[in-house]
């Protein structure tokens, strides 16, 4: 999904809204990993995800996804070292 945002410039909020409307789940870890492979800063990626989810699903859902991603990032870093 990251590639769609990056390549075509489609706002993440629009993609999130349409996918959820059609009962699709988004793999945020995959989105995060793809963003890193394109050279995005991790903070930028988390911020974009947070804003998109806040706009489409509200604060609680947005914060839950971000907290889980941060947990994943910490564990990934620990495993690399």
VENDA-V529831 format. One record per backbone hydrogen bond with DSSP energy under -1.0 kcal/mol. NH is the residue of the N-H (numbers start at 1). CO is the residue of the C=O. E is the energy in kcal/mol with one decimal. If there is no record, write none. Layout:
NH_CO_E / NH_CO_E
This chain:
5_1_-1.7 / 6_2_-2.9 / 7_3_-3.2 / 8_4_-2.0 / 9_5_-1.2 / 15_11_-1.8 / 16_12_-3.0 / 17_13_-2.4 / 18_14_-2.3 / 19_15_-2.6 / 20_16_-2.5 / 21_17_-2.0 / 22_18_-1.2 / 23_20_-1.7 / 24_19_-2.9 / 28_26_-1.2 / 31_27_-2.1 / 32_28_-2.7 / 33_29_-2.9 / 34_30_-2.7 / 35_31_-2.2 / 36_32_-1.9 / 37_33_-2.0 / 38_34_-1.3 / 39_36_-1.7 / 40_35_-2.7 / 45_41_-2.2 / 46_42_-2.6 / 47_43_-2.2 / 48_44_-2.5 / 49_45_-2.4 / 50_46_-2.7 / 51_47_-2.5 / 52_48_-2.3 / 53_49_-2.7 / 54_50_-2.5 / 55_51_-2.5 / 56_52_-1.5 / 57_53_-3.5 / 58_54_-1.1 / 62_58_-2.0 / 63_59_-2.8 / 64_60_-2.1 / 65_61_-2.2 / 66_62_-2.3 / 67_63_-2.7 / 68_64_-2.1 / 69_65_-2.3 / 70_66_-2.6 / 71_67_-2.0 / 72_68_-2.3 / 73_69_-2.7 / 74_70_-2.4 / 75_71_-2.5 / 76_72_-2.6 / 77_73_-2.5 / 78_74_-2.6 / 79_75_-2.2 / 80_76_-1.4 / 81_77_-1.2
